[in-house]
């Protein structure tokens, strides 16, 4: 018998406690009218063994890649094997192939479960449905997070958010540096704080920064709250709270086809206007941002192209072409450090275009030489 109902009548924390106390095994699905895909949480005897928000099929591959545990070639090979055996977990394939240890995969899966559950606990509206099922078959990677520990940590985070909200109302705010520190300014920051600070460009939201770093929303928000409190960072603007009305009324694919047609016919400015509207209505689609950047590049709007390609890279960090074009766009704006980093990332990814790889290698090496010369001249 299924357990179901609206979240307004029974909070998710209560649902989790009920499933934990009754040691249920099965799948909890939570839908929300503002989200395209449901959230899914899998239970085994009351413990959480899997959680996914939306379309996160490649999430584990991204996390392992950012952690330096695998290469793009490893992930692609595992995905090909996964296509031969549908339903086989990507992490299990990587472990069986000897690419990564079961402990490393389990660590990333635990992180994925925690972040998904913590975000899910903030949902106040929606509809849940739990259906009992069989326990997952044993495999090379086993992960089971006690529900009680998840609920306790979620409660702690929700409590701390009440403090953070005074400066960080939500993850769609855009942080920016207040000023460039002078020579006499000394910032005593931890490595994690430096890492977040380096990603703040006055363009990307906290959500995008967290995604690019592979860190949890709460962790990044807490760090930025500290940087705001010390006057290093300020919240310059907030992301849109409502989805803007899209001028193009057709399906997404048709709109993108129209943008490509305009580019092919030599109308990049018209394509840019269309794709700019499309990106606002589909902010989570990397392919839209990538095509918009192509239109911006065609009309020489390089600063905008850098911002757009940075957004595309945050949404799809494994796209070699995005990093390649980001490097040249950043170089045209004079941001050699960002250009060099983008080319270095591109060269770590798989791309069969030998000509493009050669160009990126020469450009990266040239940027290294110039940056070194600039540093020596300033010394």
N, C-alpha and C positions, 0 to 999 in steps of 0.2 A: 504493500500500500504506500503510495507516494505521500510525502509531507510537503505541503505547498501553501502559499498565501502571500499577501502584500507586505512589504517591509514596514508600512505605516502601522500595521497591527502587531508584528513580531520582528524586533530588531535582529540583525544578522548575528550580533554577539549572542543573543539568546538561542538562535538556531544552532550556532556552533556548539554552545554548551549542551544543548539537547542531544546533538549527535555524538558528542564526546561522552556524556554520561550513559547513553544507551549503547555505546560502542558500535555505532552503525558503520556499515561498509557500503559504499555506493558513491553516487555523483550528485553534487549540489550545483544547480544551474541558476544564475541570477541574471535577470534581464532588466534593462532600463531603457525607456523610450528615447533618451538622448544619446544612446550608444548603439552603434551599428551591430555589434556582436555581443553575445552574452558572456558573462564571467563564468568560469567552470572551476570548481574545487572538488578534488577527489579525496575520499576518506577511506581509511582502512582501520576497522575496529576503533573508531573514534579519533584516530590521529590523521593528520593531513599529509597525504603522500604526493599531492600535485595541485597546482593552481595556475590558472591562466586568465589574463584579462585581455579580451579582444583577440586579434590575430597576432599571436606571439610565437608562431611556429619556429622562427629563426632566432628567438631570444637566447637560447642556450649557446648556439654557435657564436653569436655576437659577444656574449659574456666571456666565453673561453678565449676568443680572439683578443679581446681587450686585455684580458689577464695574461696574455703571452703564452698560454698553454698549448695553442694550436696555431696552424697557419691556414690561410684561405684554401690552399690546396687540400689540406686534411678535411676541412669542413665540406668542400665541394664533393670530394670522394665519398664521404660518409652520406651525403644527401643522395648521391647516385645509388648507393647501396640501399638506402631507405626507400627509394622508389621501387626497388625490386621486391622488397618485403614491407608493404604498407603497414603502418602501425608500430613498426619497430622503433623505439626511441633513439634519437640521434646520439644521446650520451652513451647508451649501451653499445652502439656501433663503434664509437670512438674508442671506448675502453677495450672492446674485443679485438680491435685492430692494433692495439698497443700504442695508440697515439697519445693517450692521456690516462692518468690514473683514475681509479674509481673514486678516490678521495677528492680529487680536484673537481670531478663532475658533480659529486654529491654536495660539495661546498657551494657551487654555483646554483644548483637546483634548490638548495635551502634558501639562498638569497632570493631567488626568483619567487619561491613560495611566500616568503616573509613580505616582500614588497607588494605582491599581488593582494595578499590578505589584508595588509595594513591599509591599502588604498580602498579595498572593498568595504572595510568597516566604516568608511566615511559616507557610504551611500545611505541616504535617508528614504529615497523613493525607489520603487521597482517591485519586482515579483520574484519570489524564490520557489524552487521546486527541487526536492530531494527524492531520488529514486535509488532503492537498494540494488546492489549488484555484487558480483564476485570480486574478491580481492585481486589485485594485480599479480600476474605471474612473476615468480622470482627471476631476477636477472642479475647482471654483473654490478649494477648500481642500485642500491637500496637507500631510500630516504624516507624518513617518517618523523614529522615535526609534531611534538605534543600540542594538542589544541589549547590546553591551559596556558602554556608558555606564550603562544601566539596572542591569545586574548589579553594576557597581562601586559605584554609589550605594546599591543595596540592601545590599551587604555593609557599607558604611560605616555605614548606619543600624542594621543588626542589631548591629554592634559597639557603637555608641553606646547602643543599647537596654539592653545589659548594665549600663551605668551608670545609666540612667534607672530601671531596674526596682527599684532600692533604694527609690524613693519613688513611682514610677508603674508598678505591676505590669502594668497593662493599661488600655485605653481606657474601660473601664466604671466606673472609680473616679469618685467625686464630690468635686470640690474645693470648698472654702469659705474665705471670708476669715477670718483668725484674729481680727481685731478691726478696728474702725473707726479708721483713722489719726487721731491728734490733730493740733492745729494746728501743733505743733512737728515733726511727722513729715514727712520729705521723701523721696519715692520718685523715684529717678532711673531711669526706664524708657524704653525705646524705644517708638515708636508702636505697633508690633505687640504689645508686651507690655501696653500700656495697653488695646488693643483686646480682648485675651483677658481681662485682669483685669476689664473692664467686664461681661463675660458670665458671670462666676462668681457664682452665686447660692445655692450650697449645696444645689441640687436636681438640676441637670442633670449628666450624665456628661461626661467629656472628649469622648467620641464625639459627643454632641449639640452641644456647644459648637463643635467643629470643623465640624460640618455647618452650624450656624447662621452661622458666619463664612465658610464656603466655603474654609477652609484645610485643609491636609493633617494627618492624625493625628499624624505624627511632629513636625511643626512646633509644633503646639499642646502636645503632651506635653513637648517640650523647653522651651518657655516656662514651662509650669506647674512643671516640675522646678526651674527657676531661682527661681520665686516661692516654692516650698516651701523651697528651700535658704536663702532670705533671710528666712524667717519671716513672709512676707506672707500665704501661703496654706497651708492644711493639707488633708490628705486625710481627710475625716470618715467616709466609709463607702465600701464597694465595692458595685457592682451585683451582682445575683444571678448566680451562676455556673451555676446550673441553671434550666431553665425550670420554673416551678411548675406543679403539676397544676391544670388548669382544671375548676371545678365543672360548668360547662356542657359536655356532651359532644358536642353537635351541631356542625355546621359553623359557621364564623365568621359567615356571613351570617344564619343562623338565630338565632344568639345576639344579633346586633345588632338583628334584627327584634323579638326578645323585649324587649330593652332599650327600643326605641322604643315598643312596645306598653305597657309599664309606665309610661313617661312620659306617653303619651296618656291613660291611665286614671287619672292622678293618683297614681301610686306612685313618686315620684322616688327615695325612699330605697332601695326594692327594686331599682330600675334602677341606682342608684349601686353597690350591692353586686355586682350581676351584672357591670356594666361594669368595675368595679375588678379583678375576677378576669380578665376578658377582656383588659384592657390588659396585665396581667402576663404572660399567655400569648402576647400578640401585640404586643410592645413597639415594633415597627417599623411599625405600621399607624396612620397619622394619623387615619383616620376613626373608629377606636375611641377614641382620646384625645379627639377632638372631641365625640363623643357622651357620653363620661364627664364632660367639662366641663359639658355641658348639664345633666346630672343634678346635679352639684355646685352649679351656679348655682341650680337649682330649690329646693335645700334650704339655700341661703345659706352654703355652705362656700366663701367667697371666696378665702382663701389657697390652698386646694387647687385651686380652679378656675384660679388664676393659674399654679400649677405645671403643671397638666395642659395648659392652653392653650399655655404656653411650649414644652412637649414637642411638642405638635401642630404649632406653628409651625416648630420645628426640622426636623420630618419633612416638612412641606409648606409651605415659606416663601411660596408663591404663593397660598395660600388667603386671600382677602380677609376672609371671615367669621371666621376664627380670630383675625386681628389686631384686627378690630372688637370682638369679645367680650373679648379679652385686655385691651384698653384700659379697658373699663368694669369688668372684674373687678379690675384693678390699682388703679383709682381708688377702688373700695370698700375696698381694704385700706390706702389712704393713700399708695400708691406712685405719685405723680403723674408722675415722670419716665418710669417704665416705661409708664404709661398714655399719656402724650403721644407717646412713641416708637411705641407700637403703633398709635395713631390715625394718625400720620404715615405709617407703613408702609401701613396700610389705604388711605389716600387716594392712594397712589402706584399701587395695584393697581386692576384693573378690577372694578367692581361696578355692576350696572344698577339697584340700589335707590337711587333719588334721596333718599328719606326718610332712609335709613340714612346716606348720605353727608353729608346736611345735619346730622344729629345728631353725626357724628364730627367734622365741621369745627367746629361750635360747642363741642364738648367739648375738642378740641385747643386752640382759641384761648383758652378759659377756663383750661385748665391752664397755658398759656404765661403768661397774666396773673398767675395766682396764684403760679407759680414765680418770676416776676420780682419780685413784691412780697415774697415770702419772702426772696429773695436781697438785696434792697435793705434790708429790715428788719434782716437779720443783719449787714450791712456796718457 
